[in-house]
Structures are given as structure tokens and as C-alpha cells.
């Protein structure tokens, strides 16, 4: 298949996904405009898609097209938010089928990765275009994304995590990982569902490890302290006034040295010879 034919096929599949996205949306003609715009935004990105491109896709130009849309910015916000809401609904349906908190989280991650890794997805290209839109548009998109993230806020809140774990950080790390799987995932040994299971397993083990590792860690510290204590036993004996063989040998050597010093070892200060006036003056002159 040629590159042109492949691109056409890809566009057709995206048109189908977009059509499903806007089922029951206003009039058939209005729905057609939204579907065409969604497919073009997903294929080319926000910056590379013009209102004229959308009009040409549906056979409408000029004022006829603006009968259905207010602006390119408003159109993108509507399509983005609709795609995000549909994705959120899919995740909620999957989560509601489970009761265990960890199973619910796995269901959410599996569904989200299914959306993320779908090569015909409308949602992901739109979400990845956040930095390409004007700041005022970005603010509107973020509000809707915060509502989507509430799904994971609630899921993480129900998990039996160790109190030392910050649930906000835990959630952000999880979402960051999920949002970046598409950068490295390739079909092969593991499916998207397998990857989701692995991610939840890792996060679950980390949460359990934080609780269960506290006692073993404390025991390990005590063992290490015991070993260090045995190595430093001589020091502690010395501090306690007990003489070890090494200390006795050192004491004997010190005693011999003190005897050799004679009166210097008896604790009395040494006698400093007085300088005569002449000698003091001569020494001062040499110093200067």
C-alpha cells in the first residue's frame, strides 16, 4: 500500500471514530462538521488545521461553515472536552464493574491505556496538543482535565496505602506513567492490558513495601548497630574505665616515657629561665 493510500485509510478510520464520538449531536450536518474537525485536529494538530481545511472536508466554505462553529478555538475546546468526557465514561463503566480498590484501579488503568494506545484515537492527539493552543484556550482545557482526573483522585483515595505515602504524589506519578506509555510501547510480548497490570502491580508492591518494610528495616538497623558496636567495643570499654589489653600496653609505654621525662611527668609546670635585660633586648632586636 502506498503512503498516500495508507494516509487515506488512516483518515477514514479516524472519521469513523469521530462519528462514534458525536452520536446524537444536533443535526446530521452539524455532526458532520464536528466529525471532520475532530479527525483533522487528530491528524494534523491544532496549529496545522485551518477553518478552511474543515470546510473543504465537508464541502462548506465561508459563512455557511460559521453557521455551525463560532471559531477554531471554540471548536477545538468542544471536541477536546467531548472526547475527554467519552473517555471518562468508558473508565467509569469499567471501574463500576469491580469492588476491590486495587481491581478498580487496574480497570481504570487498563481502559485508559486502551484509549492511549489506540492508533485511531481521537482523544490522545487532542490531549497531546495542549501546548499548541493559545493560553486562554489552554485554561479552558485544563478545567475539563481536572474533572477527568477526579476519577483517579477518588480511586487513589480508596487504596489502603501507608500513611507516609502522599496520595497526591502517588496519583501524579501514576498518571504521568500512564500518559507516557505511548512513547515506548510496541506490540509484542506484552499487550496493553499486560502493561496496565504490571503498572498496578508495581504501584501496589511499592505501597505494600512502605508498610511491610518498616519492621524489617528496623531489625536490619539493629543488626548493623550490633556489628558496629562489637567493632567499637574497645572505645566503649575505654570510656567506661575498663582497660583492654591494647589499653594496658599503651599505658605501660606511656608510663615509661613519663619516667624518662623525670620531673616533667609529675604534673608540675616546667621552670622557664628568666631573661636578663640585655638578653631580652637583643632577642627583641633580632625578632624585629
Phi, psi and omega in degrees: 000133181288164180298323181294317180294321179296318180296321179295318178296319178298316179298321179297317179294322178292324177300321180296316179298317179296324179297319178292330183293325186248032177298133179077013183271104173050217182279160179303322181291319178296318178298322179297320178296315180296319179297315181295318180295317180299316181295320181291317178300320180291322182285313190253340185094164183297311186295325185270004179251126179251164176298324179297321177301318181294317179298318180295326181295326183252000179078030178235138179227159173058224185298331180299321181290320183289354172292335183255339180228150178273316180197167177298319181297313181295324179295316181296317180299316182295315181293316179302311184293322178296315180297320181291321179294319178297318178296318178298320179296320178298318181293318180297320179299316180294320181291320183294343179279355182241158179243322179292134182305320180288325177293324179294318178295319179296321178297319179295315181294319180297315180294318180296318179293327176299322177287317183299318189264002177290116182296343180256013184297140172269324186299309187295314178300324179291318180292327180285352182267013187304319184283348183273344184272158178299154183306319181294327176288320180301320180298320178294321181293322182296323179302316180289326179293326177297323178294321177295318182294339179302332177302314183282332174299315180292320180296315181291327179297333182273352183284143177280074183269155174297138182302337181285345180276131176279119185292330177294315178295318179302313181295316181295321177296318179297313181293323178298317179295313180299320183288345183249002179300324182298342180287333184234348184288136173224139178303133180179237185297322182246141176271174177298323178294321177297317180298317179299317178298318180296318180298312180295322178299315179297315181291329178288317179296321178297320180291318179291323181296325181296329180275311187283340185276351186296312182294311178301323180296319179296319179296320178298320179297321181294320178298314180298319179295324179296317179296317180296325181294320179296324179290331183257019182300320181299320180296318181292322177298321180294319180295329182275359178089011179263136182264125174272169178304321179295320181294320179298318179297315180297324180293321180295317179297320181295321181297318180296321180294323181292322179297321180295332181280347177070235185292340182294338182269356184275005177090353180275143179293147178291150177276122181266120182296140179279145178267139174286165182300321182292314180296321179296319180293319180296317182294321179297319180295317180296322180295316179294000000 
